[in-house]
Structure formats: structure tokens, C-alpha cells
Amino acid sequence: MDRFEISVLRDFYGPLLTKKQDDMLRMRYDEDLSFGEIAEICEVSRQAVLDSINKGEKHLAEYEASLKCVDKQRRIFAILDDIEKACGDCGSAALAGIAEIRSVLEE
């Protein structure tokens, strides 16, 4: 998984991880800190950081494989894009409804 995918998965499933795993994943992928920097901040060994990050990534992948929240959101946005294109001149009420759905999904 790339760093963008990890960040997206953390948005959905971060609260399901341990605080330590979530914090270390955030520092690694969102703040671009090295394993050594994270180890120093958390006062643990570099190996402990690597283990925690690997476990966190594994859990994120498992959650997505089971729940498919990210996949569903992407599909919903694609459908909304298609409706918006097809709608074109449907009127401002329909476009406002689509915008409201997007807003709810982005919360």
C-alpha cells in the first residue's frame, strides 16, 4: 500500500487501531517522519516502531477487506459524478442534492 492509501484507510479505520499504532502511522505517513524520529518521540526502539506500523497496516488492510468502506465511498462518488454529468440541466435542486450527499460522505 502506498502512503496515500494508508492515510485514507486511517481516516476510516484509525479509531479501530491502538492509539500507539494510529499515532505511529500518522507520524510515518502524514508527517513523513523516519523510524528513528518516531522511536525517539515515542521513547521506544526502531524495531518497536516498525512492528507497530506493520501491525497497524495489516489491521487497516484487514478492516478494508472485510468492511469495504473506502471502496464503497469511491464507488458512490463515481456514481454521483455520473449523475451530475447526466443531469446537466436537471436543475439546481438536483445538483444541490448531489452536493449535499457529497458533503455528508466527506464528513
Sequence and secondary structure as in RCSB ss.txt:
>XXXX:A:sequence
MDRFEISVLRDFYGPLLTKKQDDMLRMRYDEDLSFGEIAEICEVSRQAVLDSINKGEKHLAEYEASLKCVDKQRR
IFAILDDIEKACGDCGSAALAGIAEIRSVLEE
>XXXX:A:secstr
  HHHHHHHHHHHGGGS HHHHHHHIIIIIS   HHHHHHHHTS HHHHHHHHHHHHHHHHHHHHHH HHHHHHH
HHHHHHHHHHHHTTS HHHHHHHHHHHHHHH 
